[in-house]
Amino acid sequence: MLIGHIDYLNLLPFYQFLKKKGIKVKKSYPAEINEWFEKGIIDAAFISSVKAKNKKCLNAGIAANKKVKTVLVCPGEGDDFESATSNVLAKVLKIKGRVVIGDKAFKENNCIDLAKVWHQKYKLPFVFALFCTNKNQKKYKKLINEFLIKKQKIPYSVIKKYAQKAGISTKEAKDYLDNIIYYKIGWREKKALKTFWQLSKSIK
C-alpha cells in the first residue's frame, strides 16, 4: 500500500490518519502526484480533479464551499507549476493573473479566491481533488470510509508547525481545517465536478 501525499495543510488530517495506521506515503506536489499515479508508481492518492475524470475514484476529495483561501489568482501572470486543476479553473472562470496554490497562498495579498468566484457563478462547492486508486480499491474504500467517519485529532504542536511554515496563526490554521476544507463528496460535489469537467473541455 503506497499512497501519494500532497504535504499541504489541507491534507494534514489525512496524513495524521495514515501515520497512526503506519501507512507509508510518497510526498510531492499535485502535478507530480498526478504523474506518479498515471505511471503506477503509487497505488492511490488525492488526484487533481481535472485529471480524475474516468479514473477509479472514491467518495472523498478536497473540497471547499464559498471560499478556500489557498487557491488564488494574484497580481502578475503565469500558472503554478505545482497545480493542475487550479490553472484550468482560472481559465474556466476567465480570471487572468498569477495562479498560486497551497500553503504559500496564505502569504499573498490582493488576490482573488477561485472557490469564491466559482460559488458566486454556479452556486456550488468546488472539488479540487478526488481520492483515486490504481488497485486494491476495496481496501482503500474501507480506509477512506474510516477516515471520513471520524474527525481526526491533530496534536497542537503539529498544527503549530504547519501554521508557522504557512505564515499564519495556529488559530487560523485550525479554522481552515475545521470550517473551510472538507473531504466527503456528496451529490452537490458530484454536480460541481460534472460542471467543471464540462467547462474544462474547451480549455487548452
Summary of the structure (lengths in Angstrom):
residues: 204
radius of gyration: 16.0
end to end distance: 34.6
largest distance: 44.9
contacts: 649
relative contact order: 0.20
helix: 48%
strand: 22%
